[in-house]
């Protein structure tokens, strides 16, 4: 995976023709291209340093203080000591681990299944991939609203369908739910599984896209050789597909685990951490202490205590990628010792995932036994069905009945794909039909699959009673501005890290990697204090200034890998023809990097368009709210304007869906060439 692989050491890069000749003392110390590198890296260094590294240092200082009136008093480690006896904090930590572990297991399983189903299809693959990508594209506030409505215990469609089909009462008799109708988000035993389900629904498309790009990078010759050797479909999957996807799976799971572990917006919008503290993650605990109780020191201590967990994941990721890159050959000269070391390393590498899985399974069984056994039943039944289908296909092939095996395989994949599409599209379809229903249909809780009659009442009421147009304009301005900043700075920094020779390139690359995975939960408290100090709260500038904290590092990270994938010979030819570095960068590299640039633009624009935590904390006035925060403010207590929220969700989702529909090919190409190829 190139976009997530630290840039190669400067000494290993080919020298440019323009750099031939003697080097000055400064060039020998700092690198041949240090001046141009400093120029290219300066914008990224200023933004990352000022908006990520400095706030983290400030958070460390804040965690040693306690607010008394208008002043902060130094209390040393008292805030950290107090966390040891804080029941809310302990519950938040357990909830974060449980939420992350279960969500990642199901996202890997469903994402890999979806990628395999799409990879083997000859017709309609682009359309199906676009449909499966929709949950990841739509804003989180839309996801939360649609699922809250579907999971409503009395009027939600989920309970209605399960009751009419007879499945709901059976679930109650089997003690899989405590009572019926089930309170999916209000029952302490069901709230966490429901939140996990919604997170899986939203996260599966990311895994599907990453795995699909990884499958395209596996040489077809390996499958042909395995088939010639008589390997069964399962053997080809275990010995060709999984090893070929090892890099993709490892990096994708690590990144997704960091994002899921620090999730705030989805849980807040679904349950606000309730009932009680059943779903409250540690991020919500930090928010409650810092923003609601104005105890910045206690809130900062909560986020910093979790920093070693994030640091461990980042360390694992960096070490894995460096080892895979083969950075340092062994110095031992004896072949037997080298062979022994290689065998031990291979054995340890193969055994490590199973050891980790066993440890994690044991911890989950201890922390949440009810969820553990429910998840185990679901995964076990799925595995048995897949194994049975595979056995039938293998037996049919062995008996020479290729047409029968092809029919069974096609039917099974069709049913699986249809089920996955239903799971993905039902919440979005519900939003679409609700947006065009009259208020009478919604109030009477008419569960029509089609609006009768069609009406634009919800759209007209939305613009007449809410400043929705203003929220829309604010979101467009902030998203476009932050995306432009990320693209310009990342293109310069990514090129410098991929091509220029200068001392410190490796360290800068690792710094970008670390800042990319730093959660917003760690930054929102010091950034909030910073914005208060410069009087930028309740201003669009507060979002334009802070959004690069999560858009710029990712953009730099992906473009570094993409620029590295462009043959350096093309650039060298331009330099030989008399172009300067800047001219070669502008005329040769940037045109070739268009898929990578477009992929970065889509990712950063989507992240900025959907961002909730910073906008929720920094903006309180209606005139400056963005769409996610504005839509959340439409819900007052138990009053939920479902029709207007559905109309707003549709208007919020359409622009991003259209962009991905036109840019999907470039997105996949950008990921394949710059992110998962290698």
Secondary structure, 3 states (H helix, E strand, C coil): CCCCCCCCCHHHCCCCHHHCCCCCHHHHHHCCCHHHHHHHHHHHHHHHHHHHHHHHHHHHHHCCEEEECCEEEECCCHHHHHHCCCHHHHHHHHHHHHHHHHHHHHHHHHHHHHHHHHHCCCCCHHHHHHHHCHHHHCCHHHHHHHHHHHCCCCCCHHHHHHHHHCHHHHHHHCCCCCCCCCCCCCCHHHHHHHHHHHHHHHHHHHHHHHHHHHHHCCCHHHHHHHHHCCCCHHHHHHHHHHHHCHHHHHHHHHHHHHHHHCCCHHHHHHCCCCCCCCCCCHHHHHHHHHHHCCCHHHHHHHHHHCHHHHHHHHHHHHHHHHHHHCCCCCCCCCHHHHHHHHHHHHHHHHHHHHHHHHHHHHHHHHHCHHHHHHHHHHHHHHHHHHHHHHHHHHHHHHCCCHHHHHHHHHHHHHHHHHHHHHHHHHHHHHHHHHHCCCHHHHHCCCCCCCCCCCCCHHHHHHHHHCCHHHHHHHHHHHHHHHHHHHHHHHHHHHHHHHHCCCCCHHHHHHHHHHHHHCCHHHHHHHHHHHHHHCCCCCCHHHHHHHCHHHHHHHHHHHHHHHHHHCCHHHHHHHHHCCCCHHHHHHHHHHHHCHHHHHHHHHHHHHHHHHCCHHHHHHCCCHHHCCHHHHHHHCCECCECCHHHHHHHHHHHHHHHHHHHHHHHHHHHHHHHHHCCCC
